[in-house]
Amino acid sequence: MNTIPPLTRRRASQLFGDDTGAATAEYVITTMAAVAFAGALVFVLRSDEVRGILTDMVRRALTVS
């Protein structure tokens, strides 16, 4: 039967010391979250109600009283 060797400082350093690629993984997760947010924003902005609200806001901003 195989036994698990004890976790010494040296073994922990060998197992967990190398974080190569960690930053790349974080960038990928952040990029995917941004893409998902952009997709949701496009979905919301394509609705007629939101388009009407934004058009009305622009018209009010450009109207001289």
N, CA and C atoms as an extended XYZ file, in Angstrom:
195
Properties=species:S:1:pos:R:3:atomname:S:1:resname:S:1:resid:I:1 pbc="F F F"
N         0.839       -1.172        0.000 N   MET     1
C         0.000        0.000        0.000 CA  MET     1
C         0.893        1.247        0.000 C   MET     1
N         0.507        2.250       -0.808 N   ASN     2
C         1.275        3.493       -0.883 CA  ASN     2
C         0.892        4.410        0.270 C   ASN     2
N         1.888        4.987        0.870 N   THR     3
C         1.621        5.964        1.932 CA  THR     3
C         2.017        7.338        1.437 C   THR     3
N         1.367        8.338        1.963 N   ILE     4
C         1.654        9.724        1.589 CA  ILE     4
C         2.865       10.186        2.386 C   ILE     4
N         3.895       10.689        1.690 N   PRO     5
C         5.070       11.163        2.423 CA  PRO     5
C         4.738       12.413        3.223 C   PRO     5
N         5.446       12.645        4.301 N   PRO     6
C         5.176       13.836        5.119 CA  PRO     6
C         5.489       15.111        4.338 C   PRO     6
N         4.757       16.146        4.651 N   LEU     7
C         4.934       17.433        3.977 CA  LEU     7
C         5.944       18.271        4.748 C   LEU     7
N         7.161       18.236        4.281 N   THR     8
C         8.222       19.027        4.893 CA  THR     8
C         8.339       20.339        4.133 C   THR     8
N         9.152       21.249        4.643 N   ARG     9
C         9.348       22.532        3.947 CA  ARG     9
C         9.924       22.318        2.558 C   ARG     9
N        10.865       21.410        2.471 N   ARG    10
C        11.503       21.147        1.172 CA  ARG    10
C        10.492       20.580        0.180 C   ARG    10
N         9.700       19.620        0.637 N   ARG    11
C         8.699       19.013       -0.248 CA  ARG    11
C         7.621       20.031       -0.627 C   ARG    11
N         7.205       20.843        0.301 N   ALA    12
C         6.213       21.881        0.001 CA  ALA    12
C         6.757       22.862       -1.015 C   ALA    12
N         8.028       23.206       -0.888 N   SER    13
C         8.650       24.113       -1.848 CA  SER    13
C         8.676       23.493       -3.239 C   SER    13
N         8.955       22.199       -3.304 N   GLN    14
C         8.972       21.512       -4.595 CA  GLN    14
C         7.569       21.438       -5.201 C   GLN    14
N         6.583       21.181       -4.368 N   LEU    15
C         5.223       21.012       -4.868 CA  LEU    15
C         4.540       22.333       -5.209 C   LEU    15
N         4.705       23.317       -4.340 N   PHE    16
C         3.929       24.551       -4.467 CA  PHE    16
C         4.756       25.796       -4.763 C   PHE    16
N         6.043       25.662       -4.891 N   GLY    17
C         6.910       26.821       -5.066 CA  GLY    17
C         6.831       27.457       -6.440 C   GLY    17
N         6.526       26.679       -7.448 N   ASP    18
C         6.509       27.199       -8.817 CA  ASP    18
C         5.111       27.685       -9.165 C   ASP    18
N         4.961       28.996       -9.345 N   ASP    19
C         3.655       29.534       -9.725 CA  ASP    19
C         3.669       30.038      -11.159 C   ASP    19
N         4.467       29.388      -12.004 N   THR    20
C         4.525       29.750      -13.413 CA  THR    20
C         3.146       29.575      -14.037 C   THR    20
N         2.690       30.578      -14.734 N   GLY    21
C         1.394       30.523      -15.392 CA  GLY    21
C         0.244       31.035      -14.544 C   GLY    21
N         0.480       31.337      -13.285 N   ALA    22
C        -0.603       31.803      -12.417 CA  ALA    22
C        -1.140       33.144      -12.899 C   ALA    22
N        -0.256       34.052      -13.273 N   ALA    23
C        -0.706       35.367      -13.745 CA  ALA    23
C        -1.490       35.228      -15.040 C   ALA    23
N        -1.048       34.337      -15.915 N   THR    24
C        -1.763       34.119      -17.178 CA  THR    24
C        -3.173       33.607      -16.908 C   THR    24
N        -3.304       32.694      -15.977 N   ALA    25
C        -4.630       32.180      -15.636 CA  ALA    25
C        -5.515       33.288      -15.076 C   ALA    25
N        -4.952       34.167      -14.277 N   GLU    26
C        -5.726       35.279      -13.722 CA  GLU    26
C        -6.171       36.224      -14.831 C   GLU    26
N        -5.293       36.480      -15.809 N   TYR    27
C        -5.671       37.335      -16.937 CA  TYR    27
C        -6.792       36.690      -17.748 C   TYR    27
N        -6.729       35.392      -17.937 N   VAL    28
C        -7.775       34.703      -18.694 CA  VAL    28
C        -9.114       34.809      -17.979 C   VAL    28
N        -9.121       34.609      -16.689 N   ILE    29
C       -10.371       34.700      -15.924 CA  ILE    29
C       -10.929       36.114      -15.985 C   ILE    29
N       -10.068       37.107      -15.833 N   THR    30
C       -10.515       38.504      -15.901 CA  THR    30
C       -11.048       38.847      -17.289 C   THR    30
N       -10.363       38.384      -18.323 N   THR    31
C       -10.804       38.650      -19.691 CA  THR    31
C       -12.147       37.992      -19.966 C   THR    31
N       -12.324       36.764      -19.511 N   MET    32
C       -13.597       36.073      -19.722 CA  MET    32
C       -14.737       36.781      -18.983 C   MET    32
N       -14.465       37.289      -17.787 N   ALA    33
C       -15.481       38.032      -17.046 CA  ALA    33
C       -15.847       39.321      -17.781 C   ALA    33
N       -14.842       39.993      -18.345 N   ALA    34
C       -15.107       41.228      -19.092 CA  ALA    34
C       -15.929       40.941      -20.350 C   ALA    34
N       -15.628       39.850      -21.024 N   VAL    35
C       -16.383       39.482      -22.225 CA  VAL    35
C       -17.835       39.156      -21.860 C   VAL    35
N       -18.030       38.443      -20.768 N   ALA    36
C       -19.392       38.121      -20.327 CA  ALA    36
C       -20.155       39.394      -19.969 C   ALA    36
N       -19.495       40.324      -19.289 N   PHE    37
C       -20.148       41.588      -18.932 CA  PHE    37
C       -20.491       42.388      -20.186 C   PHE    37
N       -19.578       42.418      -21.150 N   ALA    38
C       -19.841       43.141      -22.398 CA  ALA    38
C       -21.014       42.520      -23.147 C   ALA    38
N       -21.086       41.193      -23.152 N   GLY    39
C       -22.212       40.526      -23.805 CA  GLY    39
C       -23.525       40.870      -23.146 C   GLY    39
N       -23.544       40.887      -21.823 N   ALA    40
C       -24.769       41.255      -21.106 CA  ALA    40
C       -25.137       42.702      -21.379 C   ALA    40
N       -24.144       43.574      -21.443 N   LEU    41
C       -24.401       44.987      -21.725 CA  LEU    41
C       -24.971       45.177      -23.127 C   LEU    41
N       -24.436       44.472      -24.103 N   VAL    42
C       -24.963       44.549      -25.471 CA  VAL    42
C       -26.404       44.055      -25.500 C   VAL    42
N       -26.673       42.965      -24.790 N   PHE    43
C       -28.035       42.425      -24.742 CA  PHE    43
C       -29.010       43.447      -24.173 C   PHE    43
N       -28.616       44.117      -23.097 N   VAL    44
C       -29.490       45.108      -22.460 CA  VAL    44
C       -29.663       46.331      -23.354 C   VAL    44
N       -28.589       46.791      -23.970 N   LEU    45
C       -28.671       48.008      -24.780 CA  LEU    45
C       -29.421       47.794      -26.088 C   LEU    45
N       -29.596       46.561      -26.509 N   ARG    46
C       -30.341       46.302      -27.742 CA  ARG    46
C       -31.855       46.327      -27.525 C   ARG    46
N       -32.301       46.328      -26.300 N   SER    47
C       -33.744       46.334      -26.054 CA  SER    47
C       -34.318       47.693      -26.438 C   SER    47
N       -35.544       47.685      -26.927 N   ASP    48
C       -36.194       48.912      -27.391 CA  ASP    48
C       -36.414       49.909      -26.265 C   ASP    48
N       -36.722       49.397      -25.080 N   GLU    49
C       -36.988       50.288      -23.946 CA  GLU    49
C       -35.733       51.073      -23.564 C   GLU    49
N       -34.612       50.379      -23.465 N   VAL    50
C       -33.359       51.052      -23.098 CA  VAL    50
C       -32.929       52.009      -24.209 C   VAL    50
N       -33.094       51.582      -25.446 N   ARG    51
C       -32.746       52.457      -26.575 CA  ARG    51
C       -33.571       53.745      -26.530 C   ARG    51
N       -34.853       53.620      -26.217 N   GLY    52
C       -35.709       54.800      -26.110 CA  GLY    52
C       -35.284       55.717      -24.974 C   GLY    52
N       -34.932       55.135      -23.838 N   ILE    53
C       -34.484       55.935      -22.685 CA  ILE    53
C       -33.208       56.696      -23.038 C   ILE    53
N       -32.243       55.999      -23.669 N   LEU    54
C       -30.978       56.658      -24.029 CA  LEU    54
C       -31.194       57.743      -25.076 C   LEU    54
N       -32.056       57.479      -26.058 N   THR    55
C       -32.351       58.488      -27.079 CA  THR    55
C       -32.994       59.716      -26.453 C   THR    55
N       -33.914       59.492      -25.528 N   ASP    56
C       -34.576       60.600      -24.835 CA  ASP    56
C       -33.572       61.422      -24.022 C   ASP    56
N       -32.643       60.737      -23.354 N   MET    57
C       -31.621       61.447      -22.577 CA  MET    57
C       -30.738       62.318      -23.476 C   MET    57
N       -30.365       61.800      -24.635 N   VAL    58
C       -29.527       62.577      -25.561 CA  VAL    58
C       -30.296       63.760      -26.096 C   VAL    58
N       -31.555       63.558      -26.437 N   ARG    59
C       -32.373       64.676      -26.941 CA  ARG    59
C       -32.511       65.781      -25.899 C   ARG    59
N       -32.741       65.394      -24.642 N   ARG    60
C       -32.844       66.400      -23.570 CA  ARG    60
C       -31.536       67.141      -23.375 C   ARG    60
N       -30.437       66.424      -23.483 N   ALA    61
C       -29.121       67.046      -23.268 CA  ALA    61
C       -28.805       68.022      -24.380 C   ALA    61
N       -29.282       67.745      -25.594 N   LEU    62
C       -28.962       68.620      -26.741 CA  LEU    62
C       -29.993       69.721      -26.949 C   LEU    62
N       -31.088       69.677      -26.246 N   THR    63
C       -32.130       70.694      -26.400 CA  THR    63
C       -31.743       71.944      -25.623 C   THR    63
N       -31.831       73.086      -26.307 N   VAL    64
C       -31.527       74.360      -25.658 CA  VAL    64
C       -32.832       74.935      -25.144 C   VAL    64
N       -32.870       75.266      -23.849 N   SER    65
C       -34.105       75.805      -23.271 CA  SER    65
C       -34.085       77.303      -23.311 C   SER    65
